[in-house]
Amino acid sequence: MTAYFIRRFLLIIPTFIGITIMVFTITRFVPGGPIERIIQQAQQMQSASGAGPAGMGERGSQPLSESQIQQLKEYYGFDKPVLVSYAEWLGKVFTGDLGTSTRYYDPVWDMIKRRIPISLYFGVLTMILVYGVCIPLGLAKAIKHKSLFDNVSSVIVFIGYAIPGWVAGVLLLMLFSSTWEIFPLGGLTSDLFFEFTLWEKIVDIAWHTVLPLAAYMVGSFTVMTFLMKNTVMDNLASDYVRTAIAKGLPFRKAVFRHALRNSLIPIATHFGNNISIILTGSFLIEKVFNIDGMGLLGYESVVDRDYPVVMGILVISSLLLMIGNILSDICVAIVDPRVQFK
């Protein structure tokens, strides 16, 4: 098993190179990059200054000369072949340099580093609540299948699944923030946060967390609940559980000693995949609640064609996804001793 996981870790390198070189190449051919943005800003400044087409001379609508455009290409590294530029970028990544934002001119790592605690905060809380609620709820629904509790909870869960997280966020804001004014309209802290005592800061953050956290849980809550329920029902109907009950083992012990552990195997396979979601988050939910996290940063960087930031977020998310897949295999091996990776 050790050799298997060593091979999996070694496969991270070619997979990482394949993912990043594909996205890096795409960013070179997508219009609207930093050079085009600078040209557009120059045109707007020229129009605002009152210089019409006559003031533009022979260049027509082009406010920058060819030499200026060439200098911009050299500055942003667009004057070199794609593979050469990628090799230079990859070399900087291995030294911990993710580049500089072409939009805000700040180091990419500093921009990401400021938002990691926020995304981790919501991601970890969401995962704890989802697993802490969905596993017991799915187990209870499987045991009480077709009962009133199962039917009512299924209706509630399916209604939540039918509503996207960001739509639920808007509804929660309209109801609890705008109409009833119970929770704040957005953000993670109040305006006077730094003047509060430690306990007041904790209460303030918790007060701002309730609605975004509820919106985060809406989507994944349903999938995990019914996955747990269906798996438990399959195991309860299997021969080994029925044989154990027939031999006199109480139903409660048959569920918790036999069916439950095998039912956790599909849950364990999803655990590692959720690691990347902890950091990436949901840009729509962050946009609705005005939370400056990784999801919103990634969305804005794509819209603004801020390619260094896009690549920096891709580096972190792709590595987390691949490491998460390996963690999923480890979780499966822990839950199911029959699994032997070779």
N, C-alpha and C positions, 0 to 999 in steps of 0.2 A: 504493500500500500504506500509505503514511503517513496518508492521509485515512481509510482503513478503521480503523486502530488508534485514531485520534483519536475517531472515532464510537463505537468500542467503549468507550473510556474515559469518554466522555460518557454512555453508556448505563448506566454504573455508578450514577449518581445516582438516576434513577427506579427502577431495579431495587432498589437499597438501600432506598429509601423504601417501595417495595411490600412487601418482605420484613419490614422492621421494623414497619411500621404493622399488618400482619396479626398478627404475634406479640404486639405491644403490646396490640392489641384483645383477643386471646384471654386474656392475663393478667388483664384487667379482669373477665372473666366466669367464670374458673375459681375454684371455691370453695377455701378453705383459705389465703387470703392472710395478710398480716401482721396485719390487724385481727382476723380469726378466730383467729389463733394467740394474740394477746394476750388475747382473751376466754377462750380455753381455758386459758391459764396462770392467769388470774385465778380461774377456776372451780376449778382444781386447788389453788391457794393457799387459796381459801375452804374447800374440803373438808378440806384438811390442818389448817386452823386450828380445825376443829370446828364451823363455822357451817353449820347445816342449812338446809333450806328456810325455816324460820321466820325465820332471820337475814337472808334475802334480801329480805324485805319484799314489796312489791307487784310487784317486778320478777321474782319467781319465780326461774328458773334463770339470769337475766341479771345478772352481777355488776357491770356497768358501766351508768352512766346514759346517756340519749340524748345529753346534752351532751358526755360523755366520748367517746362513739363518734364524734360529729361532730368533736371536736377531733382524734381519730386520723385521720379521713378527710382533714381539712385538712392534717395533718402529712405524710401519705403521698401527698397529691394526688389522692385518690379523690373529692373533692367537686366536681371539675370534669368537663365533658364529655370524652369520650375524645380527640377531635381536639385540643382545647385542651391537654390534658395531654401528648399526643404532640408537639405543636409545641414545648412548653416543654422536653420531654426532648430532642428533636432539636436544639434550640438549644444546650443544654448539651453535647451530644455534639460539635457542631462546635467548641466551645471546649475540648474535651479532657476534659470532666467526664462520667464515666459514672455518676455518682450514688453513693449510699451503700447498703451492704448493709442490708436490713431484718432480717437474722438476727444478724449480728455487729457491725453499726454501724461497719464499716470502709469506707473509700473502695473502690469496686469496682476501680478501676484498680490500686490498691496490691495488692489480693488477686490480680488477674490477673498483675500484673508479677512477683510472687514465684514464680509457677508457670510462667511462660513459659520460663525457662532449662531447667527439667526436661523440659518437653514438647519443646522444640527439640532437646535432647540425644538423647532416644530417637527422635524423628521423623527427624532427619538421619541418625543411625546406621542406622536401619531402611531408609531410602531408599537410602543408599549400598550397603548390603549386598544389598538386593533387586535393584537394578539391576546391581550388580557381579557377582552370582551368576547371576541369571536370564537375562541376555542371553547369556553364554557357554554356560550349560547348555542353553538353548533352541536355540542354534546347533548345539551338539554333538549334541543329540537329533535335530535335523532331518537332519544329515549322516549319522548312524548310525541312521536310522529302521528300526524292527523288529529291531534288534540286541539282544543281551543287555543291553547298557548302557542302551538306550532303554527296554526293558521293566522292568528292575529300578528304574531311576530314576522311571519313571511310577508304579509301585506305591507307592514311598516318598512321592512328591509327593502322590498322591491320598489316601494315609492322613493326611498332614498337613492336607490341605484338608478332610477329613471331620471333623477335630477343631477346634472353635472355639478361638480364641487363649486365652481365659480358662480353658477346660478343660485345654488343654495346660499352662497356667501352674500349675494345681492339681496336675496329674500330676508336673510337674517339681519342684514344691515337696515333694511327698510322697516322691519318689524321691531327689533330690539334696540336699534340705535336711533332711528329717525322718529318712529311713532311713539315708542314707550320710553326712549332715552335711558335705557338701563346700561348699555355698554357703549363704549366710544365708537366713533365713526371709522376709525382706522389707526394705523400706526402701531408701534409696539410699546411706546412709552408716552407719558404726558409731557406737556411743555415744561413743567417745573420738576421733572424727574430727578435732576441732579441736586435739588434742594431737599429731597425727601430723606427720611431716615431709612435704615436698612429694611426694616419691616414694611414701611410704606412703599419702598421700591418693589419688594416682592409682591405685595398686594396689587400694585399698579400694573406690573407685568402680567400677573395672572388675570387681572381684569381685562387687559387688552388681548389676552390669548384665547379666551373662551370661544368667540365667534370664528376666528380663523381656524382653530383646531377642529371645530365642528365641521367646517367646510372641507378640511383635509380628509376627515374620516369618512365622509359620505360615500366616496367611490369604492375604496378598498374594503370597507366594512362588509358589504354584501358578498363579495367574491369569497372572502375568507370564511364567512359564516356558513355558506352553503357548501363550500368545499369540505369543511369539517363535518358538517351534518351528513353529507352523502358518503363520505369515507367511513364514518362511524357506522352508518346503516349497513354498508357493504360488509364490514367486519362482524357486525352482530349477526348477520345472516350466514356467515361462513361456518364451515363444519367444525373448526376447532373451538369456536365459542359455544356452539350448540352442544358439542360433546362435553365441554367443561361444565355447562349448566346441567346436562343430563346426569353427570356423575355426582351432582350435589353441590357444586360450587354456587354460592349465592350470586344472583344477577348483578348486584352492585360490584362484587369483586371481579366477576367476569368482564364487566365493562372497564373498570379502572386498571386491572392487572393485565388484561389481554387485548381487548379491542382498542383501548385508548392509545397505547403505545404504537401499534401498527397504523392507527389513524393519523398519527403525527408525521408520518413519512412524507405525504404530499405537502403538508405545511412546511416541513423542513426544507423541501426543494425550493420553496419560494422565499425562504428567509434571506439567502445570500443575494438574490436579485433585488431585494428591497434596500440593500445597502446603498446603491447608487441613488435611489429615490430619496433617501434621507437628505442628501446634499442638493440635488437638483430641484426638488420641490415642484411646485406648480406656479408658473409665471402668471396665469390668469387669476388665481386666488391671491397671490401677492400683489397683483395690480389692483384688484378690487379693494383689498384692505390696506393698501399703501404700505406694504412691508418690503423693505429693501433687502431681499434675499438673493440667493444664487439664481433662482428661477427668473426673477425679474431682470437681473443683470444679463443672463443669457438671452432673454427675449430682446432687450434693448440693444444688445451688441449685434444681434442678427439684423434688426431693423435699421440700425445705423451703419451697417457694414463695417463694424469694428472688428476686423478679422483677428488681430492678436488676442482679443478677449474671447472671441469665439473659439479659437484654438486652445487657449488656456483652459477654458471650461471643458472642452472636449478631452484634454489630457487627463483632467481629474476624474470626469465622469466615466471615461472608457476604462481607466485603471480600476476604479471602484467596481465597475460592472464585471470585469474579468476576475478580480479578486473575490467578488461576491459569488460568482459561479463556483469557484473553488470552495468557498465556505459552505455553499449549499451541499456539495458532495461530502464535506466533512460532517455536516449536520445529519445527512442521511446515514452515513456510516455509524454515527453515534446512536441514532435512534434505532436503526435496524442492523443488528450484529450479523445478519446473513449477508450483507453487502460486503464484497471483497473486491476492491479496485486493483486491477493488475495492469 
